Amino acid sequence: MKFTEDTARKQRLLTLDELPPGMKARVVSLATGTRALRRLAEMGLTPGTTVEVLMDYGGPILVKVRGAVIAIGRGMARKILVEPV
């Protein structure tokens, strides 16, 4: 298998629940249904947006998005694909 920049990028992708507190990332995609996708967009979580995990103690994850702090359930966070920046 040939190693390409695209392959390297794919290896760096994480779900939001895997991102450690204090780390920033760019939202790459949202693997959710239409209703959840709309709700996430209303909260400012859209592809290309930079997010920062503030707290992750096993329950909902506190995330800073566009200057606002929001809580995202762990199940939903597993559906948000991010790339660390």
C-alpha positions as CSV (number, residue, x, y, z in Angstrom):
1,M,0.0,0.0,0.0
2,K,1.4,3.4,-1.0
3,F,1.5,5.9,1.8
4,T,-0.1,9.2,0.8
5,E,-1.0,12.5,2.4
6,D,-4.6,11.4,2.3
7,T,-3.8,8.2,4.2
8,A,-1.9,10.2,6.8
9,R,-4.9,12.5,7.3
10,K,-7.2,9.5,7.7
11,Q,-5.0,8.1,10.4
12,R,-5.2,11.4,12.4
13,L,-8.9,11.5,12.5
14,L,-10.7,10.9,15.8
15,T,-14.2,11.1,17.2
16,L,-14.9,14.0,19.5
17,D,-15.1,11.7,22.5
18,E,-11.5,10.5,21.9
19,L,-10.1,14.0,21.9
20,P,-8.3,14.8,25.2
21,P,-9.3,17.9,27.3
22,G,-7.5,21.0,26.3
23,M,-6.9,19.9,22.7
24,K,-8.4,21.7,19.7
25,A,-9.7,20.1,16.5
26,R,-11.5,20.8,13.3
27,V,-14.8,19.1,12.7
28,V,-14.5,17.0,9.6
29,S,-17.9,15.3,9.4
30,L,-21.0,14.5,11.3
31,A,-22.3,10.9,11.0
32,T,-25.8,11.6,12.3
33,G,-29.4,11.6,11.1
34,T,-31.2,14.7,9.8
35,R,-32.7,15.8,13.1
36,A,-29.4,15.5,15.0
37,L,-27.5,17.1,12.2
38,R,-29.8,20.1,12.4
39,R,-29.5,20.3,16.1
40,L,-25.7,20.2,16.0
41,A,-25.7,22.9,13.3
42,E,-27.9,25.1,15.6
43,M,-25.3,24.7,18.3
44,G,-22.6,25.8,15.8
45,L,-21.1,22.4,15.2
46,T,-20.6,22.2,11.4
47,P,-17.8,20.8,9.2
48,G,-14.8,23.1,9.3
49,T,-15.6,24.5,12.7
50,T,-12.8,24.5,15.3
51,V,-13.8,23.0,18.7
52,E,-11.9,22.6,22.0
53,V,-12.7,19.9,24.6
54,L,-12.9,21.6,28.0
55,M,-13.9,18.8,30.3
56,D,-14.5,15.1,29.8
57,Y,-15.2,13.1,33.0
58,G,-17.0,10.2,31.5
59,G,-20.5,11.8,31.1
60,P,-21.4,14.6,28.7
61,I,-18.4,16.4,27.2
62,L,-18.0,20.1,27.6
63,V,-16.9,21.7,24.3
64,K,-16.1,25.3,23.3
65,V,-17.5,26.1,19.9
66,R,-17.5,29.5,18.3
67,G,-17.0,31.1,21.8
68,A,-19.9,29.2,23.4
69,V,-19.6,26.3,25.8
70,I,-21.9,23.4,25.1
71,A,-22.4,19.9,26.6
72,I,-22.6,17.0,24.1
73,G,-23.6,13.5,25.1
74,R,-21.0,10.8,24.7
75,G,-23.1,8.9,22.1
76,M,-23.4,12.0,20.0
77,A,-19.8,12.9,20.4
78,R,-18.9,9.4,19.0
79,K,-20.6,10.5,15.7
80,I,-18.5,13.7,15.3
81,L,-15.3,13.1,13.4
82,V,-12.6,15.6,14.1
83,E,-9.0,16.3,13.0
84,P,-6.6,17.6,15.7
85,V,-5.0,21.0,14.9
